[in-house]
């Protein structure tokens, strides 16, 4: 038993040392915080006497004052109420007999001392109305009341197994108490409200406390007595204060300070609350049982107090600072959202009310002169025999001085073998962002210099919204690419015209599906026509296609080329077609790179550009003209009695194959003669406007031309056809359709959350309140946080999956990246992140038996939702930072493991070496777990356990601090930190999307 006691005392001492620095209160001349008096030595609290107020009364009543019988000292040197065999008079109870139990007892005791003197003498408030002496046995105090309770805390009882009692005198207004006339009696130090407390163990006083001033409040049947300036003093040598050296609490008791709260309810239970005691014994402090209340007071005082009562019992409780701050944040966010919606609606209406100034499309030519493009080399430096420019600084030449032109209403084919530069040339003409360096000029007669037409670009790969129908995809593009001032009816009519022109009537209501063959949908040829249609709904002036026939069968390829030819002839008149002017459409310049067309396809093109090694071997009319051109060159070389490297053209041979054969051989002599051919042909082209672009031989390359060319690939706000609010609404409409049609991901998240909630709740079902049970509680919270971290990985994959579609639509100025992000947050974060988090958390919370208070549950949900948002934005950031989804997933998984390490569950944060400890401040899970744990123990959770057979009852707050190092006051700080993570990651995601996730070819 001694070993058990020693172990438990050391445990208690360790717990106390985490919350207090031991210090001693200066000695006092009068014990029990009595006040020295020149006439009577010391004025003592009721129930104490002697020369220095150190002797408790034995029998008698509180009205006896200094003449009251006192308890005698025992062999230990301390007065002992139990050993003195003190018995209480009739109508009096409690330790020391200071608590009245009947009104007659008060009246009898008053009369015995004061005779027939009126109880109201000297009490102005009584006014002689009803001076009957009564005994108030309720917790509420009217003047000065006593209470006496038993202290049955298991932890204290394991150390001090005998009976412990606590007496408390609560003085509300000493001038209203009849005790003010008792000789040698002190009710308060200076006439203000006060409290005096004494703890007795086995009849011997161990320590006393006082606090002043005090306030009294009543709420929900609980009377609370709150006092400031608490002081306590130990009686050295008593059991609590050094009588047993291994159990000495002297330093702890003397250091008690701050605010004292004594709260009592109608069940005769009180709580002695102070910061240190709350940490040791729970938020309710030291529990007191079997309390008895007694206050001798005039009935007139009670009547007067009830009439003028200002009790807080009927008043509404005030909101805490944290709640007010939370409501303020929510209010600001809601207000900002409402203002944004109103402002967006205003701008949208203003844009729709503008007069429509569009309608004209097409009629624009394209001329490029001396266009060159260079990228860092993939091999060694050197000079190519096919390049007129030395590859200085390790640059590799992709295009070298290419010239060409095309007029409206013409269909041009750019031919050449793989690596000839076809894709690079069409991308430069379309104004796409390129990673290399380029020079030269690209102009659009008859537009003035610096102005750019609407150039539509159809990439080689079809990137389409999988879950939309063909019509919905085209309506989506029309809603964002056509002017806001154009009515919805006309936009729909344009879509219908495009569907008819492309021959997509049969699949207009069919979902597009995956174009890579992994899902059912439209065919490859239809997908290519849909890609063209997405550009046509914007009514472009120029249409550029990168290998539109690649991967298609001959029939599908011919249909695509036929559509392009029809577009070239009059496709720019879509606005006019709506008004019935189908023949008034101006021609559109259509430029296509083609890899290896059939003879039928080849002859559909009006003009041809033949590239080889980045140089143009031919640029001019199509048909047989290129074959005749090279045949004439070959005949000239043969006539000069020299062997020609140009292959001979055979009648009936596919001209396209013949040109590719020449480009593959690429005799050096062709490169010197090709520029002369380009010049002659360009001069003969019938363009819609005069040429304003001299060749590089006539005029040096202008830096302004290069900058103008590159600027076309950088859309600004003015490049968007619609307002931000319209973009957001249209994107939300598409996301809603996708969620309705693809329920797999949503249902998977919800079902998985439900299953995991039941699993986790069953794993931690009704966790106990032992030390091991508390560890399980924190483990349950840690599991939920870790589950959230790993579940948010799907957000990363979703962004990676739609990245290519976003890049294509952004490059074509469909919408602002911010509008896309907001729509993703609304339709990805809420249904796929927040809702599953609430499901799994709610199931686990109640199954695990966590705090039953509703406020604690919602605070618990708030933390997990905030952490979910932070982790979702983190994965958004990774997905937008890396093109390779595998790298992003790896980093996300590693970051989740890092958070688990620094969360404080597996390792105590203070035990981590300082060189690595700072990483905890970058760990959102640490703040999440800390806030969840603090929220749980803040409900007053008590640990009831047994250490080596000795029962203990201690606050879970102390265990939390010892085992995990969490700050019990850190909840709202952690909320703010999580908000800071969300704000910081949100800014980074927006910045990354704006400046990183863009088309770069």
Order of alpha helices (4+ residues) and beta strands (2+ residues): alpha-beta-beta-beta-beta-beta-beta-alpha-beta-beta-alpha-beta-beta-beta-beta-beta-beta-alpha-beta-beta-alpha-beta-alpha-alpha-beta-beta-beta-alpha-beta-beta-alpha-alpha-alpha-beta-alpha-alpha-beta-alpha-beta-beta-alpha-alpha-alpha-alpha-alpha-alpha-alpha-alpha-alpha-alpha-alpha-alpha-alpha-alpha-beta-beta-alpha-alpha
